[in-house]
Amino acid sequence: MHTATGVINQEYTIVSEHTVAAVWLNNNNHHHSLHAMQRFAPGDTIATFKAASIFSNPTYLTIQTGLNRHITLSPAYLQYTNHSCDPNVFFDTTAMQLICLQPIKPGDEMRFFYPSTEWEMSQPFICNCGSANCLQLINGAAGLSDATLSKYRLTDFIIQQLQQA
């Protein structure tokens, strides 16, 4: 998959390797992504995490764990888990575990559904995940219908927000 220099191919370079995943750099667009270094089956705990920092407002790099509680992740390499409307991982912010949702093999990019943790996002964006189920505009769970959200695994915080809405 890669050489000692960290180069996978002309498109990607490995930035860092960790027990379960590696951070890759796309040499064309300079975006980072997190890729599996081993196989995972649905339900597997990929990694445990904790809050490196806690903020009262969301930022681009935080995950929401409460109404006014947003955390950065430790270990820090988990911050490179990008969005997909067809996620293969889930951040369980109650158990503080990254959980496998779909079969993952070495080299697969790990992606989660941002609205599964975010009620309202600090930086909404137009999604380009390429999934047949792509929602186009990603702006948090508050902007999505119950029917759409029912297709995804959601954090306990998001479920509570939906029950109160």
N, C-alpha and C positions, 0 to 999 in steps of 0.2 A: 504493500500500500504506500509506503514512503521510504525515502532513503535516509541515511544518517544526517543529511543536511536539513531535513525537515520538509523537503519539497515532495509533494505528492505527484504533481504534474505541472504543466505550465500555468494552469488556472488557480491552483491552491497551494498554500504553504502551511505546514503545521506550526502554530505559534507556541502551543504548550500541550503537554500530555499529562493526563491524570489517570487514576486507577480505572475509571469507568468510561472516560470520554476525553477527547482532544479538542482543542480550539483550533479551528482552521481559519485562514485568511484568504479571501477571494482576491487574487492579484489583479483582477480587472476592475472591480467596483470598490475594493478595500473594505468590504463588510466581513464581519466575523460570524462564525457559526459553530455550534457544538455538535460533535459527531461521536457516535458510540465507538468504543474500543473493544466491545464484547457483545455477545448476544443477550437479549432480554426478551422475556415473554410477558404478555399482559398480566398485570398484577404484581410483577416484580418491583421491589424497591431498588431504584437505580442509585440513589444517593440520599443521605440525610443532609439537612441544611439548618442554619440558624440565622438570626438577624445580625448582620455586621453593623448596621446603623438603622436607626428608627427615625422616621420623619412624619410630620403631621400632614404634609401635602405630597401628592404623587410627583414623581419625576420620571424621566425616560427609563431609568434603570431600577425602579422600585417595583415591588409586588405588594398589593394591598392585602392586609391581614385584619383590618378593622376599619370603622368609619373614618377615623382620623389617624390611622396607623398604616404606614407604608415602610417596607423594609428593603434594604439592599441585602444581597445574599452572601453568605459564607458557607461553603467555599465560593470564592469570587468567580471561578470559571463558569458557574451555572448562569451568570448574567448573559451569556452568549446563546442561551436557548431562545431561538427566534419564534415568531408567530406562524401558525398555520390554521386554516379553517378545517383542516383534517389532521388534528394533532395526534402525535404518537406518545406524548408524555403529559403528565399532569402534576402541577405543584400542589400537593396537599398541605395547606398552611395550618391545619390543625395538628396533624402528626409531624409536620415539618419534614416531609419526604417527597422526593421526586419519584413518581410512579409511572411505570410503563403501561400504556394503553393499547398499543398495537405491537406485533412482533417487530423487533429491531435487530438488525445484524451489524457487524462491524462496518464502520464507514457511513452508516445511515445518519442523516442529520436528525437531531432531537428537536422537536417543535411542539410548542404548547399553544392553546387557544387563549389569547390574552384576556378576553372577557370572562374567562373562567375564574380569574382572580381580581379583575379590575371592574369596579362599578362605573366610574367615569374616568377616562384616560386623560392625562395631561397633554398628550400629543396624539390625537386621532390621526389615522392615516388611511390611504387607499391601499388595500391588500393586493398583492401580486403573487399569492401563494400557488396559484395554478390549479387548486383543487376544483373538482366539479361542483363542490358545495361552497365555493368562495362567496363570502358575504359582501365583498367589495369595500365598504367603509367599516373600519374597526374603530369604535369609540367607547367601548365598555359595555357591560351587561345592561346598564340602565337604558341603553338605546336599542335593545333587541327585544323581540317578542318572546313570550313564554314558549310558543311553539318552536322557535329557533333554539332557545336556550335548553329546551328539553332534550335536544340531541347531543348535549355535551355533559361531561362531568364537571361540576362546579364546586368551588370551595364552600365550606360551611358559611363563611361570611356572605358570599353572593347569594346563597340560598336564603339566609336570614333577610337580606335586603329585599329579595323578591317577595317574601312572605309579608313584609311590612309595606310594600308598595301598593 
